[in-house]
Amino acid sequence: MKLITAIVRPEKLDELIDVVIGNGGRGLTATEVRGFGRQFAVDTPWTDASRPTALLPKVRLDVLALDEDAETLAAAIGKHARTGTIGDGKIWVTTVDSAMRVRTGERDRDAV
Protein backbone atom coordinates (compact mmCIF):
# COMPACT_ATOMS: atom_id res chain seq x y z
CA MET A 1 0.00 0.00 0.00
CA LYS A 2 1.00 3.59 -0.56
CA LEU A 3 0.01 6.88 1.01
CA ILE A 4 -0.22 9.72 -1.48
CA THR A 5 0.11 13.11 0.18
CA ALA A 6 -0.51 16.24 -1.86
CA ILE A 7 -0.23 19.85 -0.73
CA VAL A 8 -2.24 21.91 -3.21
CA ARG A 9 -4.01 25.20 -3.77
CA PRO A 10 -7.37 25.39 -1.94
CA GLU A 11 -9.24 26.36 -5.09
CA LYS A 12 -8.27 23.00 -6.64
CA LEU A 13 -9.95 20.88 -3.94
CA ASP A 14 -13.29 20.16 -5.65
CA GLU A 15 -11.61 19.25 -8.93
CA LEU A 16 -9.12 16.98 -7.16
CA ILE A 17 -11.86 15.13 -5.28
CA ASP A 18 -13.36 14.25 -8.68
CA VAL A 19 -9.91 13.26 -9.98
CA VAL A 20 -9.29 10.91 -7.05
CA ILE A 21 -12.71 9.27 -7.46
CA GLY A 22 -12.30 9.03 -11.24
CA ASN A 23 -8.90 7.36 -10.94
CA GLY A 24 -9.82 4.58 -8.55
CA GLY A 25 -9.30 6.34 -5.24
CA ARG A 26 -11.36 4.70 -2.53
CA GLY A 27 -11.29 7.65 -0.16
CA LEU A 28 -9.34 10.70 0.86
CA THR A 29 -8.79 13.05 3.74
CA ALA A 30 -8.59 16.79 3.09
CA THR A 31 -7.13 19.12 5.69
CA GLU A 32 -6.76 22.90 5.57
CA VAL A 33 -3.10 23.73 6.24
CA ARG A 34 -0.76 26.70 5.98
CA GLY A 35 2.85 26.64 4.87
CA PHE A 36 5.49 27.78 2.45
CA GLY A 37 7.86 26.39 -0.13
CA ARG A 38 10.10 28.23 -2.53
CA GLN A 39 7.65 31.14 -2.56
CA PHE A 40 8.59 31.97 1.05
CA ALA A 41 7.58 35.49 2.05
CA VAL A 42 6.15 36.57 -1.28
CA ASP A 43 3.56 39.31 -1.57
CA THR A 44 0.16 37.96 -2.47
CA PRO A 45 -3.00 39.79 -3.46
CA TRP A 46 -4.73 38.73 -0.23
CA THR A 47 -2.06 39.99 2.19
CA ASP A 48 -1.06 43.37 3.51
CA ALA A 49 1.68 44.52 1.14
CA SER A 50 3.59 46.09 4.01
CA ARG A 51 4.23 42.65 5.51
CA PRO A 52 4.66 39.63 3.21
CA THR A 53 3.28 36.40 4.62
CA ALA A 54 5.35 33.30 5.11
CA LEU A 55 2.46 30.86 5.66
CA LEU A 56 0.07 30.57 2.74
CA PRO A 57 -3.24 28.66 2.84
CA LYS A 58 -3.10 25.22 1.23
CA VAL A 59 -5.03 21.95 1.34
CA ARG A 60 -3.41 18.65 2.25
CA LEU A 61 -4.87 15.55 0.60
CA ASP A 62 -4.06 12.10 1.96
CA VAL A 63 -5.09 9.15 -0.19
CA LEU A 64 -4.41 5.50 0.68
CA ALA A 65 -3.91 3.48 -2.51
CA LEU A 66 -2.96 0.00 -3.60
CA ASP A 67 0.61 -0.25 -4.90
CA GLU A 68 -0.57 -0.81 -8.47
CA ASP A 69 -2.80 2.30 -8.42
CA ALA A 70 -0.51 4.76 -6.62
CA GLU A 71 1.56 6.10 -9.53
CA THR A 72 -1.44 6.64 -11.80
CA LEU A 73 -3.34 8.37 -9.02
CA ALA A 74 -0.40 10.60 -8.01
CA ALA A 75 0.17 11.58 -11.65
CA ALA A 76 -3.51 12.45 -12.11
CA ILE A 77 -3.51 14.59 -8.97
CA GLY A 78 -0.38 16.39 -10.19
CA LYS A 79 -1.83 17.01 -13.64
CA HIS A 80 -5.01 18.58 -12.28
CA ALA A 81 -3.36 20.50 -9.42
CA ARG A 82 -0.90 22.23 -11.77
CA THR A 83 -1.44 25.86 -12.76
CA GLY A 84 2.15 26.42 -13.86
CA THR A 85 2.83 29.13 -11.32
CA ILE A 86 4.82 29.14 -8.11
CA GLY A 87 2.85 27.78 -5.16
CA ASP A 88 1.17 24.86 -6.96
CA GLY A 89 2.30 22.52 -4.19
CA LYS A 90 4.02 19.20 -3.72
CA ILE A 91 3.11 15.50 -3.92
CA TRP A 92 4.91 12.61 -2.28
CA VAL A 93 4.22 8.89 -2.05
CA THR A 94 5.21 6.80 0.95
CA THR A 95 4.97 3.12 1.73
CA VAL A 96 2.36 2.05 4.28
CA ASP A 97 3.27 -1.06 6.24
CA SER A 98 -0.20 -1.78 7.54
CA ALA A 99 -3.72 -0.37 7.66
CA MET A 100 -6.91 -1.37 9.45
CA ARG A 101 -10.53 -0.49 8.70
CA VAL A 102 -11.81 0.40 12.16
CA ARG A 103 -15.45 -0.58 11.55
CA THR A 104 -14.73 -4.16 10.42
CA GLY A 105 -11.21 -4.88 11.60
CA GLU A 106 -10.16 -5.70 8.02
CA ARG A 107 -6.42 -5.38 7.53
CA ASP A 108 -4.05 -4.18 4.85
CA ARG A 109 -5.25 -4.73 1.24
CA ASP A 110 -8.81 -5.41 2.42
CA ALA A 111 -8.80 -2.16 4.42
CA VAL A 112 -7.95 0.12 1.49
Secondary structure by P-SEA (a helix, b strand, c coil): cbbbbbbccccaaaaaaaaaaaaccccbbbbbbcccccccccccccccccccccbbbbbbbbbbbcccaaaaaaaaaaaaacccccccbbbbbbbbcccccccccccccccc
